[in-house]
């Protein structure tokens, strides 16, 4: 369950098809810039969560739950 903000509203971001590379470093400068901007705006707007949709792993996907893409590709900015 999402937490409510001080005024009783639940605010959140949804982003899909955010890009990335199928090889190290996996992220692009644009992707990093958008993540940083979303983090700053999320703090300003007091969002409860951010939801990422679709197209997370291009070309070959991930091989297992231990795939390094999870460790390297999901960095909090």
KOLSE-93238 format. One line per field, with one value per residue (C-alpha): residue in three letters; x, y, z. Coordinates in steps of 0.25 Angstrom, whole numbers. Layout:
N
code (ALA	...);
x (X	...);
y (Y	...);
z (Z	...);
END
This chain:
77
code (UNK	UNK	UNK	UNK	UNK	UNK	UNK	UNK	UNK	UNK	UNK	UNK	UNK	UNK	UNK	UNK	UNK	UNK	UNK	UNK	UNK	UNK	UNK	UNK	UNK	UNK	UNK	UNK	UNK	UNK	UNK	UNK	UNK	UNK	UNK	UNK	UNK	UNK	UNK	UNK	UNK	UNK	UNK	UNK	UNK	UNK	UNK	UNK	UNK	UNK	UNK	UNK	UNK	UNK	UNK	UNK	UNK	UNK	UNK	UNK	UNK	UNK	UNK	UNK	UNK	UNK	UNK	UNK	UNK	UNK	UNK	UNK	UNK	UNK	UNK	UNK	UNK);
x (0	5	8	0	6	3	-9	-15	-12	-3	6	15	22	21	31	32	43	54	65	78	89	89	104	112	110	95	91	92	95	80	75	84	79	64	66	73	62	51	58	58	44	39	45	39	25	26	23	20	27	31	27	35	28	33	45	55	65	67	71	74	67	72	77	73	70	85	88	97	87	79	91	97	84	75	83	76	80);
y (0	14	24	36	50	60	65	51	50	39	45	36	36	26	24	14	11	19	14	8	0	-16	-15	-8	2	-1	13	25	40	44	32	37	51	47	39	50	60	50	49	63	66	54	61	74	68	58	46	33	24	23	12	7	0	-8	-9	-10	-19	-18	-29	-41	-38	-44	-58	-61	-54	-53	-46	-34	-25	-24	-20	-10	-5	-2	9	19	34);
z (0	-4	7	7	7	18	11	9	-6	-12	-23	-32	-45	-56	-67	-78	-88	-81	-90	-87	-93	-94	-90	-79	-74	-77	-75	-84	-80	-83	-75	-63	-65	-65	-53	-45	-49	-45	-32	-29	-34	-26	-13	-17	-20	-8	-17	-10	-20	-35	-44	-56	-67	-79	-88	-76	-83	-97	-108	-99	-86	-73	-71	-57	-44	-42	-54	-52	-59	-46	-38	-48	-55	-43	-37	-28	-32);
END
